[in-house]
Amino acid sequence: MTITDISFKRIQQLAIPAIISGIAEPVLSATDAAIVGNIPEFGMESLAAVGIVGSFLSALIWILAQTRSAISTIVSQNLGAGKLKDLQNFPAQAIYFNIALSIIVLFSTYFFVEEIFSMMNASGIVLDFSIDYYNIRVWGFPLTLFTFAVFGIFRGLQNTFWPMIIAAVGAGLNIGLDFALVYGIDGIIEPLGIKGAAWASLISQFSMAVIAFVFLMKKTNISLKLRFPLHHEIRRLVSMSLNLFLRSVALNTALILATREAAALGNEYIAAHTIAFNIWIFTAFFLDGYGAAGNILSGKLLGERNFKSLWELTKKVNLYNIIVASVLVLVGLILYEPVGFLFNKDEKVLSVFYGMFFMVLISLPLNAIAFTFDSIFKGLGEMGYLRNVLLGATIFGFIPMLYFSKYMDWGLLGIWIAMNVWVAYRGVALIIKFRRKYIPLI
């Protein structure tokens, strides 16, 4: 059996395409935020609406998109154990499982959007804009889940290049459509405002799903024909997905509570929070590229029972991600003022943003460690522990700090202090578990 290559070159081959593909979804949201935030009329309200809807949609997407990690883990572990042929009908069954979940969730939320966004403290014109934006963009939800399931298969096969191509096309298309549909083109397209941003995202998501389907058919031997009986790995997929589902509920509870509390502070605060969150999520997926390399290779190494290389891999990808985080912090310091101006030009919004953006920069090294270990643990199939860590971080870390900061009247700064406590808790818990369980196996 061929020993898994964990050299610098191999890790870069996996990580760099994964970085590009990983930032596609945050690029969609960040582009929407930047474009609508600069609409001459109601720019601040439009930005607030995109922030509220983006937070909720991200919650839905990342709760269910965790099946991508489960699919990748199962494929990579079977690949490492030399049992890839045994998977047979598993990929098609996994993809249909993902699509079915997305459709159920879509219709369980579609008819209650006004109540949902009202609970997130949206009101007046911000609530109206939120509903308009959501009612269009939500139809891209099943398309995104299909694309992510295909990405999971590709990752399990140790390939991040094809997802990179798909994501790059989608992100580029979204940027072009945002300008054309939000602002309009004289004599050709009427300006659609925030609805234009939603249509741009939906069209981009449709395009990515089509390209993912074509790549799956042309580049692999995998069939999408649904055959029974269910593959025995489907039971493990459901178990992993359930644990990751509960983990993501905890994760997104924190993100939604942060958005809700920011909205309660006022429109300029939720607008500033939207800018900060879009930068945070963009850098998070940027850092997730090396995490993806760790995820892909750790699953294969576990299949090989090669724990010495697993420890070497863990040290390497953490080091690389800390370096990336440091570079991102430096870029953030250099562009401290221009980056806010890119999203919105309202003086009140920018004043709030500049007063707390440093907290986003502080979070980056913490994110680098937490997200890298998180991805490695997914590759190792440790979904139950990941669930427990997120529940603990949210219940015992984030929520107490969030409401303590609210009691102390720390405003948006306090919300982001809670975010940093939340991430630090996750990183420490994962380091402790890895050292206790896997280092002794070397």
QUIZI-V985717 format. One record per helix or strand of 3 or more residues. SS is the DSSP state (H for helix, E for strand). FROM is the first residue (numbers start at 1). TO is the last residue. If there is no record, write none. Layout:
# QUIZI-V985717
ss:SS from:FROM to:TO
ss:SS from:FROM to:TO
This chain:
# QUIZI-V985717
ss:H from:8 to:22
ss:H from:24 to:36
ss:H from:43 to:64
ss:H from:66 to:80
ss:H from:84 to:87
ss:H from:90 to:110
ss:H from:113 to:119
ss:H from:124 to:156
ss:H from:161 to:183
ss:H from:194 to:219
ss:H from:233 to:265
ss:H from:267 to:304
ss:H from:307 to:334
ss:H from:336 to:343
ss:H from:347 to:354
ss:H from:357 to:379
ss:H from:383 to:407
ss:H from:411 to:437
ss:H from:439 to:441
